[in-house]
Amino acid sequence: MRKRYLHLILLMIACFLLMVGVSYGYEDGPKASKESYMWTSYVNPNDVTAAVEFNDQLVIGTNGAGLIIRNKSTLQQEAAYTTRNSPNLPDNVIQGLQELGDRLFIVTAKGYCWYDGAKIIPDPNPEASPFLKLAALNNHEKYFDGSIYLLEQTNDQSTIVKIDPSLEISRIEPGLAIRDFTFQSDGRLLLLSDDGIYREENNNFKKILELLTENKALEQGYFLRYASIFYDSGSDTIWYSYRQQKMEELSPPASFYPYYLVKQANRKALKYDLGKGTYPEKAFFIDDKVIFVLEKRLSLDTTGADLMVIEGNNQRFLDANTGHFIGKVDRGLWYSYFYPPSTGKLVLLDFNLQPVKEKEIQGLVTAGDNSVLVFTDRKAYRFGDSEEQSISYAYLPFINAYKIENVENNTVYLTGHFTETCFSQEVNGTKFIFNNDDSGGLPVDKYLTKEPALTDSRGNRWFRGVVAGKWYCLAPNGTEQVYSRDRMKDTPFYDFYDLAEDPQGNIWFMSPEGLTKMNPQGEFSYFIGREILGEQLNQAGENYQPAPFFDELEIDEQGNLWVYSNTLGLISFNNQVEINKIYGPERWSLYAFFLDRSGNKWVVNQGKDGVNCTILDRSNNIVTKHEAADFMANFEYAKHYYDPVDKAHFIALSTFERDKERFGIIKVENDRVFEIYRNQLDFEHAGGEMFTEMYREQGYVWFVTPVGIVRYDGAEFLIINYEGEGRIGHDSYVESPNKVWVLTTTGIARVNF
């Protein structure tokens, strides 16, 4: 009876271990745990993502600060809706806004909701939301009689989806492959297909213009891809555009620029060859579209010629460098352009297309009722017919930060790109100091990493330099020596990617093209890879000459040199750099190559269907059916980190597909002692974003991902899911073992646990 109870207890323990999400190798390994924690986000409320005029309000969506309501006339802020004060708002990252009826549809990073002018309300019809999202994100929606129309495209059939103000969905299925559609003034649909133009008549569609003959006239190997259709109710004129395309171009380019524009009226067609500079003679306006020839003014003193086609606030240009049409006021047309990318101009043209004024701007621009609204980090502007209006607000350039340099005394020091050389501001009791960076984004430290790449038998610590080709040797007494081409006389190599020490105390430097040996007396000798491996390179084929492209270097306890070559695979040399054996060819991307504590060789690279792991034991025999290798095969990408304190290797695994396991960690001591961490982070809203940053700080190993942090203390993995705005970025800073700062896609966040 006691044995039965003992077996039951053991079974319960095994089930518990499976539930916590950690698998173990042949030794007991660390556990995974969750601890209470709290995230605090610091975002810029002026980082505008969308803006519309709704009733008497100006409704602004932001990148992390929720929904902001400003007075339409004064621009003063009247309200702000966030997830804290409005539970019906799914997320504070607003991606799009779309008016329908007497409500405003809101697209957030984590779902949908509505705004009725006084409060946020939940989504009443989830079936309509995906279509409204397309409209909110400006996906060529059409409007007629208060309803929204969208085109669902397939290769053979197309459907027009109609959403009325009551959110009722109906579908129009003409049985055609539709390229575009529009409305006549009486509400009847006009459809543009590859073989003709069709008009709605008695719930059916009748071809009113044959286009197939024009297709037949093309020389062999080409066809016409039709783009857009417009209707001018004033003159009962149909306009359509198309381009000539080769048959092998199976899909249109990301940005579609038509080659031809055709005016069809009174059974006569007038074709404009836009590619040869033949344009209509003057500007004209059609319903929700504007077509005009623009004697393009990029500023007061530069001009060009172009055709713009405007649909609402969306535009297509023949010249991709043309600015964006913004809106129309009584005095003319506003448009903006951004060149160089860090600055921009807003230009007003009169209806003779002559410049009236221009203004330096930054940020998002939108059209209002007979006025133009401009949002920057510092101000909101309104440009109307006769007056300019602006309102200043707090400047919080968090989105411009790219590195957290230091945190001390409740002050966060940031490096970023913006106009000031230095900027500071206090937010909720924390002071942020920005310093402008002049290094082009490169770290200013001379060492590439905080931890040494090697501590040799004499106690010297070796650091790879930020500058290519430099290694720094820091002696126990604090003196430093630099090893580079200048010190290595007659070296044939430019850069040195890796280094290792053999049992005789020789230091070996690895370059992509070969090896450099420095003996204890400081004398150098060089081994050129193409000379040693010439025969093997010839056998591999001409594409892999003239160099073996060494990627990693390890030295075993017998003094054999192990090098991974991107052209030949894993190579073993003796200490005279004579070939022992080549294990390959493996020409897939290498993620990691290392020797564990027992002398086993681990090669982790990209396989045909996922991450491939090959393990050679101390006798150089391949280890088959290894649990760690089987686990890696479930992922697409791997990243290696060696922890010099624990003398253990960590492999972070990830995949980009939503329906697969997104993340995992393997800690390797040897082939018999390893641990597997199975993911407990929440990747539901990560999208396709995936990375892992790994480092040791404050006595722990940290794994930072877009959706959270994993902290490892040698005994257990602590899981910290990100609960702030947006997603975590690549840079982070550990202030203490229980306080971490991260850059995010919306600003900066801090977690306390």
Secondary structure, 3 states (H helix, E strand, C coil): CHHHHHHHHHHHHHHHHHHCCEEECCCCCCEEEECCCEEEEEECCCCEEEEEEECCEEEEEEECCCEEEEECCCCCEEEEECCCCCCCCCCCEEEEEEEECCEEEEEECCEEEEECCCCEEECCCCCCHHHHHHHHCCCCCEEECCEEEEEEECCCCEEEEEECCCCCEEEECCCCCEEEEEECCCCCEEEEECCEEEEEECCEEEEEEECHHHHHCCCCCEEEEEEEEEEECCCCEEEEEEEEEECCCCCCCCCCCCCEEEEEECCEEEEEEHHHCCCCCCCEEECCEEEEEEEEEEECCEEEEEEEEEECCEEEECCCCCCEEEEEECCEEEEEECCCCCCEEEEEECCCCCEEEEEEECCCEEEECCEEEEECCCEEEEECCCCEEEEECCCCCHHHEEEEEEEECCEEEEEECCCCCEEEEEECCEEEEEEECCCCCCCCCCECCCCCCEECCCCCEEEEECCCCCEEEECCCCCEEEECCCCCCCCCCCCCCEEEECCCCCEEEEECCEEEEECCCCCEEEEEHHHHCHHHHHHHCHHHCCCCCEEEEEECCCCCEEEEECCCEEEEECCCCCEEEEECCCCCCEEEEEECCCCCEEEEEECCCCEEEEEECCCCCECCCCHHHHHHCCCCEEEEEEECCCCEEEEEEECCCCCCCCEEEEEECCCCCEEEEECCCCCCCCCCCCCCEEEEECCEEEEEECCEEEEECCCEEEEEECCCCCCEEEEEEEEECCEEEEEECCEEEEEEC
